[in-house]
Amino acid sequence: MTREAEGWFSLFSAQARAGARYAYQFEDGRLRPDPASLRQPEGVHAASAVFDVNAFRWSDAGWKGVDLDSLVFYELHLGTFTEHGTLDAAARFLPELTELGVTCVELMPVQPFPGDRNWGYDGVLPYAVHESYGGPEALQRFVDAAHGAGLAVCLDVMFNHLGPEGNYSGEFAPYFSARHQTPWGDGINYDGEDSGPVRRFFVGAALQWVRDFHLDALRLDAVHAIPDDSPRHIVRELSDEVRAFAKAAGRQIHVVAESDLCDRRVVESGPGGWGASSAWADDFHHAVHAWLTGERSRYFIDFGRPEDLVLALSQGFVHQGQYSLFHRRPYGTSTSGLRPSQFVFSLQNHDQVGNRPHGERLISLVPEGAWPPLAAILLLGPGLPLLFMGEEYGETRPFLYFTSHTDPALAKAVSEGRKRELIAAGAENIPDPQDPATFLASKLWRRSDGVHGEILRTYRTLLELRRRYLRCIAHEWPRVTIHGRVVSVERSVFTLQSNLGSEPAMGLGPWSWRVEPPSR
């Protein structure tokens, strides 16, 4: 390769046709895949393959996207969503999701990881698509089919870390820096020497997904774990670049940040803001979970009072500068002036389910019958709702933590480390992440009989009501009150009442809900 300015090397080869294998050879003989590889047919340790992103024939020329206020996310893991665990298999269920009433399919990470079973957060090649899911062309087919079904597609991406196995980027250049430490080790070098090309590398990945794969939204994993002391935070740079591309293309594309900071700057567009379109707001989940289950471990120690749910529903954050027992300091910022659509709420997601020792879904932890009134609060409440695959029919199978590391030492460390950590927290009989049975136990059951059918009909009804009242839901913070176990969400055009109790109250039966004309 030819050495160029600023540490770059280049090579032009007429042999680099679609499908051709290639790798980088270091002076000591090491062979490494391309950090910007678009395809890895034999896995993260093997040679890369040339992929022509322009070969696919798109049929979505008239698709312009879904506006922010109309987003209803459906989060799914490709490996467990269907029996075959591929993008093509998942695409067959797109008409069902359209009929359900969601508007955006959110894919957990598809970037290549070691082995064939993983949540995706051990991905190491931010431009590529895991081969067992079908590879990059399968993602193009999936997005094209989704647009044909009237659905947007959001992709979960990691710009806060790369996985531990097959991560060779640091051998090429200073992609990482010991100046900052993260839960995964050295932070990505966004603000040190030679950080300019590193920033362009990751922003380039974001632009590739929206340009070459027609993605409608990107979900940025754990932005609170992206240390960056630059004057312009990397989340802001990425958001601005994606927004500029969307404007030039005449499309609606959104950047959604996962953040546990309870900090308004994540979604603010002014000076100092990070500019994300919306952010995950877990306070709503924590308030519901703690109140209904009685759990007070970990971050739930700050929740459990009815007034926590009132704050989450009427203002977005529960933490707005008051002292947090979990963080052991004042936490959060005011949400004054922010719009409901700048918050993403959920009753459960992959983290809140899968990080439990036995992967229990919330429906398995709350009293029987609680799910419909809880769904009513989520879907007719403020914010952008996110459903986790299967909740629309009351899926009870767990979603467990699973891996398939091929490095024996790492595999052993992951299995033993998780077991040791969870046993120390009081859990027993911890499923082994490396055991294929753990992965198979997480596959959806897909039930539509009995109570499952009733829950599914409830979700369809609620999502239809959400569409009918979208304007007020998107722009108004509701007035929320709780009397006993009845939650009242009052809006200008309707009042929702959900009885989260086992006894009749205020004219509502146990575990029921109703929508009425406004009471004021």
Residue pairs with C-beta under 8 A, 6 or more apart in sequence:
1 9
1 10
1 11
2 9
2 10
2 11
3 9
4 10
6 196
6 197
7 173
7 194
7 197
8 197
16 22
16 50
17 50
18 50
18 51
18 52
18 55
19 49
19 50
20 49
20 50
21 41
21 47
21 48
21 49
22 34
22 47
22 48
22 49
22 50
23 31
23 32
23 33
23 34
23 46
23 47
23 48
24 31
24 32
24 33
24 34
24 172
25 31
26 32
26 171
30 171
31 47
32 168
32 171
32 172
33 40
33 44
33 45
33 46
33 47
33 48
33 125
33 166
33 168
34 48
35 125
35 168
35 169
35 172
35 175
35 201
36 125
36 127
36 201
36 204
36 205
37 48
37 49
37 112
37 125
37 127
37 128
38 48
38 49
38 50
38 51
38 53
38 127
38 128
38 129
38 136
39 48
39 49
39 50
39 51
39 128
39 129
39 131
39 135
39 136
40 46
40 48
40 49
40 112
40 125
40 128
40 130
40 131
41 49
41 131
41 135
42 131
43 112
43 114
43 115
43 131
43 166
43 406
44 112
44 113
44 114
44 124
44 125
44 165
44 166
45 114
45 166
45 406
48 128
51 135
51 136
51 137
53 136
53 208
53 212
53 213
54 212
55 137
56 137
56 140
56 141
56 144
58 140
58 144
58 214
59 144
59 148
60 143
60 144
60 147
60 148
60 214
63 147
63 214
63 251
64 250
64 251
64 252
65 152
65 216
65 246
65 251
65 252
65 253
66 103
66 104
66 152
66 216
66 252
67 252
68 252
68 254
68 277
68 278
68 341
68 384
69 341
69 470
69 474
69 475
70 103
70 470
70 474
71 103
71 104
71 152
71 217
71 254
71 278
71 341
71 384
72 101
72 102
72 103
72 104
72 379
72 384
72 385
72 386
72 387
72 463
72 466
73 102
73 104
73 105
73 106
73 154
73 344
73 384
73 385
73 386
73 387
74 97
74 100
74 102
74 104
74 105
74 106
74 386
74 387
74 389
75 106
75 108
75 346
75 349
75 350
75 386
75 387
75 388
75 389
76 90
76 105
76 106
76 107
76 108
76 389
77 108
77 119
77 120
77 350
77 389
77 399
77 442
78 85
78 86
78 87
78 90
78 107
78 108
78 110
78 133
79 85
79 116
79 117
79 118
79 132
79 133
79 439
80 389
80 399
80 439
80 442
80 443
80 444
81 89
81 90
81 93
81 389
81 444
82 89
82 90
82 92
82 93
82 444
83 89
83 443
85 132
85 133
86 132
86 133
86 134
86 138
87 110
87 133
87 134
87 138
87 139
87 141
87 142
88 134
88 138
88 141
88 142
90 142
91 141
91 142
91 145
91 146
94 105
94 145
94 146
94 149
94 151
95 149
97 105
97 149
97 151
98 149
98 150
98 151
99 460
100 392
100 456
100 459
100 460
100 463
101 459
101 460
101 463
101 464
101 466
101 467
102 151
102 387
102 463
103 150
103 151
103 152
104 151
104 152
104 153
104 154
104 216
104 217
105 146
105 151
105 152
105 153
105 154
106 153
106 154
106 155
106 156
106 217
106 219
106 386
107 153
107 154
107 155
107 156
108 119
108 120
108 156
108 350
109 119
109 120
109 121
109 123
109 155
109 156
109 157
109 158
109 221
110 120
110 123
110 129
110 130
110 133
110 139
110 155
111 120
111 123
111 124
111 125
111 126
111 127
111 128
111 129
111 130
111 157
111 158
112 123
112 124
112 125
112 128
112 129
112 130
112 131
112 166
113 120
113 122
113 123
113 124
113 130
113 163
113 165
113 166
114 122
114 124
114 163
114 165
114 166
114 404
114 405
114 406
114 407
115 403
115 404
115 405
115 406
116 132
116 404
117 402
117 403
117 404
117 436
117 439
118 402
118 403
118 404
119 350
119 354
119 401
119 402
119 403
120 130
120 156
121 158
121 163
121 221
122 163
122 164
122 165
122 403
122 405
123 130
123 158
123 162
123 163
124 162
124 163
124 165
124 166
124 167
124 168
124 169
125 166
126 157
126 158
126 159
126 162
126 201
126 202
126 205
127 204
127 205
127 208
128 136
129 135
129 136
129 138
129 139
133 139
134 141
134 142
136 213
139 213
140 213
140 214
142 153
143 153
143 213
143 214
143 215
144 214
146 152
146 153
147 153
147 214
152 216
152 217
153 214
153 215
153 216
153 217
154 215
154 216
154 217
154 218
154 219
154 254
154 256
155 209
155 213
155 215
155 217
155 218
155 219
156 218
156 219
156 221
157 205
157 206
157 209
157 218
157 219
157 220
157 221
158 221
159 188
159 202
159 205
159 206
159 220
159 221
159 226
159 234
159 238
160 182
160 184
160 188
160 220
160 221
160 222
160 223
160 225
160 226
161 182
161 183
161 184
161 185
161 188
161 225
162 169
162 184
164 184
164 185
164 410
165 405
165 406
165 407
165 410
169 175
169 176
170 176
173 194
173 197
173 198
174 189
174 192
174 193
174 194
174 195
174 198
175 188
175 189
175 198
175 201
176 185
176 186
176 187
176 188
176 189
177 186
177 187
177 188
177 189
177 191
177 192
177 195
178 186
179 187
179 189
179 191
179 192
180 186
180 187
180 227
181 187
181 227
182 225
182 227
183 225
184 225
187 226
187 227
188 198
188 202
188 226
189 195
189 198
190 198
190 199
190 226
190 227
190 228
190 230
190 234
191 227
191 228
191 229
191 230
195 230
199 234
199 237
202 234
202 238
203 234
203 237
203 238
203 241
206 218
206 238
206 241
206 242
207 241
207 242
207 245
209 215
209 218
210 216
210 218
210 242
210 245
210 246
210 253
211 245
211 249
215 253
216 251
216 252
216 253
216 254
217 253
217 254
217 255
217 256
217 277
218 242
218 253
218 254
218 255
218 256
219 256
219 257
219 258
220 235
220 238
220 255
220 256
220 257
220 258
220 276
221 258
222 258
222 259
222 260
223 235
223 257
223 258
223 259
223 266
223 274
223 276
224 259
224 260
224 261
226 233
226 234
226 235
228 234
228 235
233 274
235 255
235 257
235 266
235 274
235 275
235 276
236 273
236 274
236 275
238 255
239 255
239 274
239 275
239 276
239 277
240 275
242 253
242 255
243 253
243 255
243 275
245 253
246 252
246 253
254 277
254 278
255 275
255 276
255 277
256 276
256 277
256 278
256 279
256 280
256 344
257 266
257 267
257 274
257 276
257 278
257 279
257 280
258 279
258 280
259 266
259 279
259 280
260 282
261 332
262 281
262 283
262 317
262 318
262 319
262 320
262 331
262 332
262 333
263 332
263 333
264 333
264 334
264 335
264 338
265 272
265 273
265 274
265 333
266 273
266 274
266 276
266 279
267 273
267 274
267 275
267 276
267 277
267 278
267 279
267 338
267 342
268 274
268 275
269 275
277 342
278 341
278 342
278 343
278 344
278 384
279 342
279 343
279 344
280 344
280 346
280 349
280 386
281 312
281 316
281 317
281 343
281 344
281 345
281 383
282 352
283 303
283 308
283 311
283 312
283 316
283 317
283 318
283 319
284 309
284 312
284 313
284 343
284 345
284 346
284 381
284 383
285 345
285 346
285 347
285 348
285 349
285 352
286 299
286 300
286 302
286 303
286 308
286 318
287 303
287 308
287 309
287 311
287 312
287 318
288 309
288 347
288 362
288 374
288 377
289 295
289 300
289 303
289 352
289 362
289 365
290 296
290 300
290 303
290 304
290 308
291 303
291 304
291 305
291 306
291 308
291 309
291 500
292 365
292 366
292 367
292 370
292 374
292 500
293 362
293 365
293 366
294 304
296 303
296 304
297 425
298 326
299 326
301 325
301 326
302 308
302 318
302 319
302 324
302 325
302 326
303 318
306 482
307 482
308 318
309 480
309 482
309 487
310 480
310 481
310 482
311 317
311 318
311 320
312 318
312 345
313 377
313 381
313 382
313 478
313 480
313 487
313 489
314 382
314 477
314 478
314 479
314 480
315 335
315 477
316 335
316 338
316 340
316 342
316 343
316 382
316 383
317 332
317 333
317 335
318 332
319 331
319 332
320 332
320 333
320 334
320 335
321 330
321 331
321 332
321 333
321 334
322 330
322 331
322 332
323 329
323 330
323 331
324 330
324 331
324 332
339 474
339 475
340 382
340 383
340 473
340 474
340 475
340 476
340 477
341 383
341 384
341 474
343 382
343 383
343 384
344 383
344 384
344 385
344 386
345 378
345 381
345 382
345 383
345 384
345 385
345 386
346 352
346 378
346 385
346 386
346 387
346 388
347 362
347 374
347 375
347 378
347 388
347 391
348 361
348 362
348 388
348 391
349 386
349 388
350 388
350 399
352 362
353 359
353 360
353 361
353 362
353 388
353 398
353 399
354 399
354 400
354 401
355 401
357 422
357 425
357 427
357 430
358 398
358 400
358 427
358 429
358 430
358 431
359 398
359 399
359 400
359 401
359 431
359 442
360 398
361 388
361 390
361 391
361 395
361 396
361 397
361 398
361 399
362 374
363 370
363 371
363 391
363 394
363 395
363 396
364 396
366 374
367 502
367 511
368 511
369 502
369 510
369 511
370 500
370 511
371 394
371 455
372 454
372 455
372 458
372 511
372 512
372 513
373 487
373 498
373 499
373 500
373 511
373 512
373 513
374 498
374 500
375 391
375 455
375 458
375 459
375 462
376 458
376 462
376 496
376 498
376 513
376 515
377 487
377 489
377 496
377 498
377 513
378 385
379 385
379 459
379 462
379 463
379 465
379 466
380 462
380 465
380 466
380 469
380 473
380 489
380 494
380 496
380 515
381 473
381 478
381 489
381 496
382 473
382 476
382 477
382 478
385 466
387 459
388 399
389 395
389 444
390 397
390 444
390 445
390 446
392 455
392 456
392 459
393 446
393 447
393 448
393 452
393 453
393 455
393 456
393 459
394 447
394 451
394 452
394 455
394 456
395 444
395 445
395 446
395 447
396 445
397 441
397 442
397 443
397 444
397 445
398 441
398 442
399 442
400 431
400 433
400 438
400 439
400 441
400 442
401 418
401 431
401 433
401 438
402 433
402 434
402 435
402 438
402 439
402 442
403 411
403 414
403 433
403 434
404 434
404 436
404 439
405 411
405 414
405 434
411 434
414 433
414 434
415 432
415 433
415 434
418 430
418 433
419 430
419 432
422 430
423 430
431 437
431 438
431 441
432 438
448 456
465 515
466 473
469 491
469 493
469 494
472 491
472 492
472 493
472 494
473 491
476 491
476 492
478 489
478 490
478 491
479 489
479 490
479 491
479 520
480 487
480 488
480 489
480 490
481 487
481 488
481 490
482 488
483 505
483 506
484 501
484 505
484 506
485 499
485 500
485 501
485 503
485 505
486 497
486 498
486 499
486 500
486 501
486 505
486 506
486 508
487 496
487 497
487 498
487 500
488 495
488 496
488 497
488 519
489 495
489 496
489 497
489 498
490 518
490 519
490 520
491 518
492 518
493 518
494 515
494 516
494 517
494 518
495 515
495 516
495 517
495 518
495 519
496 513
496 514
496 515
497 506
497 508
497 513
497 514
497 516
498 508
498 512
498 513
499 505
499 506
499 508
499 509
499 510
499 511
499 512
499 513
500 511
501 510
501 511
502 510
502 511
503 510
504 510
508 514
